[in-house]
Amino acid sequence: MSAVRRIRHRLGPFLGPSYRAARDVVDQLLARYYYSRHYGWRQPILAVIGPARSGTQLVAHLLAGVPGYRFRWPYDPDRCGDNHDLCEPMFSTLPSSGYSVLKLHTKPTPANLALLDKYGVRAVVIYRDLRDESVSRYFAVLYDPRHRHHQYYHHVPKDMGIAHSIDVTLGEAIPWIRGWQPIVAKRPDRFHEVRFEALRPDPRPAFARIAGFYGFRLSASQVDRIVNRLAVRTRFDLQANFRDGRPTVRKGVVGDWRNHFTAEHVRQVKQGGGEFLIELGYERDLEWRL
């Protein structure tokens, strides 16, 4: 019996979802050895970093479809994530015997970058058209009773809510993107830039490039299976939400802002972020309209 087969036999009760139940350090080390030999992936932790409503969840769940990886919410007892920062427990408490995918909204500060480097985390950095992000944020807050702006959005007309969401998005996302872009350009071995629009309507080409960045040996059929499995699960979740009367996950249609903006919203974005849209290549000039 080969060494890998012996380890697989030894770890039978602990593989799959229950591998974290390994009872002692020896079992954890054996599990870690098994996972590294069985899958051969070099990156124990993958991170998807982007502003809220930029597509981080989509990319994170695609990566969690890679064999061996699991999407995990980071343990954050100090609530560092509330300020879009990182803290040691977010990485140190991850299972050492498996592969993890994290969804983060991290700011590109020296301290945050140092923690990513310490744990050898290579990350996908994603952003999207700020107009679509503003609309997506508005609806997300509208359906999230825990959000600080939820009550406000429920008590003002839709146009006022979207105008407020535009202000928040421009104020947060523009400096966020400006901060990350030179870092991604300087360190292409550690960070891979993706635009949400590259994932729509077909995420396969962009996901294949992300897989290549991480060195994953995925065939075209494996990429298809990962994408199709996520599509089926997303449709199921939407149907369950409709049935149970819960807020739904929006479809992330590119250019959907045109269905919700008013002329005043257009003026607002041009004034606060028009030049930035040109800089990113989303517009050629300031003459765009509904």
C-alpha positions in Angstrom: 0.0 0.0 0.0 1.4 3.4 -1.0 2.1 6.1 1.6 -0.8 8.2 0.4 -3.2 5.2 0.5 -2.0 4.4 4.0 -2.7 8.0 5.1 -6.0 8.0 3.4 -6.9 4.9 5.3 -5.6 6.4 8.5 -7.7 9.6 8.1 -10.9 8.0 6.9 -13.0 9.3 9.7 -11.6 12.8 9.3 -11.7 13.5 5.6 -14.2 15.7 3.8 -16.3 18.1 5.9 -15.3 16.5 9.1 -11.6 16.7 8.7 -11.5 19.5 11.4 -12.6 16.9 13.9 -9.1 15.4 14.0 -8.4 14.7 17.6 -4.8 15.7 18.1 -1.8 17.4 16.6 -0.7 14.2 14.9 -4.0 13.7 13.2 -4.0 17.3 12.1 -0.5 16.9 10.6 -1.5 13.7 8.9 -4.6 15.4 7.5 -2.5 18.3 6.2 -0.1 15.9 4.6 -2.9 14.0 2.9 -4.5 17.2 1.6 -1.2 18.5 0.2 -0.4 15.2 -1.5 -3.9 14.4 -2.7 -4.6 17.8 -4.3 -1.1 19.2 -4.7 -2.2 22.8 -4.4 0.5 25.2 -3.2 -1.9 27.9 -1.7 -3.6 26.9 1.5 -5.4 30.3 1.7 -7.0 32.1 -1.1 -8.5 35.6 -0.7 -10.8 37.6 -2.8 -10.6 41.3 -2.0 -12.9 44.0 -3.2 -15.3 46.8 -2.2 -18.7 45.6 -1.0 -21.1 44.6 -3.8 -18.2 44.3 -6.3 -18.5 40.6 -7.0 -16.3 39.2 -4.2 -18.8 36.6 -3.3 -19.1 35.3 -6.9 -15.3 34.8 -7.2 -15.0 33.4 -3.7 -17.6 30.7 -4.4 -16.1 29.9 -7.8 -12.7 29.3 -6.1 -14.4 27.3 -3.4 -15.5 24.9 -6.2 -11.9 24.0 -6.8 -11.4 20.4 -5.3 -10.2 20.6 -1.7 -11.1 24.3 -1.1 -13.9 25.5 1.2 -15.4 29.0 1.6 -15.0 30.2 5.2 -16.0 33.2 7.2 -12.8 34.4 9.0 -12.8 34.4 12.8 -12.7 38.0 13.8 -13.1 38.5 17.6 -11.7 42.0 17.5 -14.1 43.0 14.6 -11.2 44.3 12.5 -13.2 43.6 9.4 -15.7 46.3 10.4 -13.0 48.8 9.4 -11.9 46.7 6.4 -8.7 45.7 8.2 -7.1 42.4 8.9 -6.1 40.8 12.3 -4.0 37.8 13.1 -6.9 35.5 14.2 -8.5 35.8 10.7 -5.6 33.6 9.4 -4.1 31.8 12.5 -7.4 30.1 13.3 -8.0 28.7 9.9 -7.8 24.8 9.7 -4.2 23.9 9.1 -5.2 20.6 7.5 -7.3 22.0 4.6 -7.7 24.7 2.0 -9.6 27.9 2.6 -11.2 30.7 0.6 -11.8 34.1 2.2 -14.0 37.0 1.0 -12.5 40.3 2.2 -13.0 44.1 1.7 -9.5 44.9 3.0 -7.9 48.3 2.6 -4.4 48.3 1.1 -2.6 49.5 4.3 1.0 48.5 5.1 -0.3 46.5 8.2 -2.9 44.6 6.1 -0.4 43.9 3.3 2.1 42.6 5.9 -0.4 40.1 7.3 -1.2 38.9 3.8 2.6 38.4 3.2 3.1 36.7 6.6 0.6 34.0 5.7 1.6 33.8 2.1 -1.8 34.8 0.8 -2.2 35.5 -2.9 -5.3 37.4 -3.7 -7.8 38.3 -6.4 -8.5 42.0 -6.3 -11.9 42.9 -7.9 -13.9 46.0 -8.7 -16.8 47.0 -10.9 -18.5 50.0 -12.6 -19.3 52.3 -9.6 -22.7 53.1 -11.1 -23.7 49.4 -10.9 -22.1 49.1 -7.5 -24.1 52.0 -6.2 -27.4 50.4 -7.3 -26.4 47.0 -6.0 -25.5 48.6 -2.6 -28.8 50.4 -2.4 -30.8 47.2 -2.8 -28.5 45.2 -0.5 -29.0 47.8 2.3 -32.7 48.0 1.6 -33.1 44.2 2.4 -30.6 44.1 5.3 -32.2 45.1 8.6 -28.8 45.0 10.3 -27.3 47.7 8.1 -26.9 51.2 9.6 -28.7 52.8 6.6 -31.5 50.3 6.4 -34.1 52.3 8.1 -33.2 55.4 6.2 -33.6 53.7 2.8 -37.0 52.4 3.9 -38.2 55.9 4.9 -37.1 57.9 1.8 -38.0 57.6 -1.8 -36.0 55.3 -4.0 -34.3 58.2 -5.8 -33.0 59.7 -2.5 -31.8 56.3 -1.4 -29.8 55.7 -4.6 -28.4 59.2 -4.4 -27.2 58.4 -0.8 -25.7 55.1 -2.0 -23.9 56.9 -4.8 -22.3 59.3 -2.3 -21.2 56.4 -0.1 -19.9 54.3 -3.1 -17.9 57.1 -4.6 -16.5 58.1 -1.2 -15.3 54.6 -0.4 -14.6 52.8 -3.6 -12.6 55.4 -5.5 -9.8 55.7 -2.8 -10.0 51.9 -2.4 -9.4 51.2 -6.1 -6.7 54.0 -6.3 -4.9 52.4 -3.4 -4.9 48.9 -4.7 -4.1 49.5 -8.4 -0.4 50.4 -7.9 0.1 47.5 -5.6 -1.4 45.0 -8.0 0.7 46.5 -10.8 3.9 46.3 -8.8 3.2 42.7 -7.4 1.6 40.7 -10.1 2.9 37.5 -8.5 0.8 38.2 -5.4 -2.3 40.0 -6.7 -4.5 39.4 -9.7 -6.9 42.2 -10.9 -10.3 41.3 -12.2 -13.2 43.4 -13.2 -16.7 42.2 -12.4 -17.7 42.8 -16.0 -15.3 40.1 -17.1 -17.4 37.6 -15.2 -20.6 38.5 -17.0 -22.4 36.9 -18.7 -20.0 34.0 -18.9 -17.4 33.7 -16.0 -15.5 30.8 -17.6 -12.7 32.8 -19.4 -12.0 35.1 -16.4 -12.2 32.2 -13.9 -9.7 30.2 -16.1 -7.3 33.1 -15.8 -7.8 33.3 -12.1 -7.1 29.5 -11.9 -3.9 30.1 -13.9 -2.8 32.8 -11.5 -3.0 30.3 -8.6 -1.4 27.5 -10.6 -4.4 25.3 -10.6 -4.3 22.5 -13.2 -8.0 22.6 -14.2 -9.2 21.3 -17.5 -12.0 23.1 -19.5 -14.4 20.4 -18.3 -13.5 21.0 -14.7 -14.0 24.8 -15.1 -17.4 24.1 -16.7 -18.4 21.9 -13.8 -17.5 24.5 -11.2 -19.3 27.3 -13.0 -22.4 25.1 -13.7 -22.6 23.9 -10.1 -22.5 27.4 -8.8 -25.1 28.5 -11.3 -27.5 25.7 -10.2 -27.0 26.5 -6.6 -27.6 30.2 -7.2 -30.8 29.5 -9.0 -31.9 27.2 -6.1 -31.1 29.9 -3.5 -33.1 32.5 -5.5 -36.1 30.2 -5.7 -35.9 29.5 -1.9 -35.7 33.2 -1.2 -38.8 33.9 -3.3 -40.7 31.1 -1.7 -39.8 32.1 1.9 -40.2 35.8 1.3 -36.6 36.6 2.0 -34.5 39.2 0.2 -33.1 37.9 -3.0 -29.7 38.0 -4.4 -29.6 40.3 -7.4 -28.3 38.9 -10.7 -25.4 41.3 -11.2 -26.5 42.5 -14.7 -23.9 44.8 -16.2 -25.3 48.2 -16.9 -28.3 47.7 -14.7 -27.8 51.2 -13.4 -29.6 52.6 -16.4 -32.8 51.0 -15.1 -32.6 52.8 -11.8 -30.7 56.1 -12.3 -32.4 59.5 -12.9 -30.8 62.4 -14.8 -29.9 63.8 -11.4 -28.0 60.6 -10.5 -26.1 60.9 -13.8 -25.1 64.5 -12.9 -24.1 63.3 -9.4 -21.8 60.6 -10.6 -20.2 62.8 -13.3 -19.4 65.4 -10.7 -18.0 63.0 -8.1 -16.6 60.2 -10.2 -16.9 61.0 -13.9 -13.1 61.4 -14.5 -12.5 58.2 -12.5 -14.8 56.3 -14.8 -12.8 57.6 -17.8 -9.6 56.7 -16.0 -10.8 53.1 -15.5 -12.0 52.8 -19.1 -15.8 52.6 -18.4 -16.4 55.8 -20.3 -14.5 57.7 -23.0 -15.7 61.2 -21.9 -18.3 62.9 -19.8 -21.0 62.9 -22.4 -22.6 59.6 -21.4 -26.3 59.6 -20.4 -29.2 57.3 -19.6 
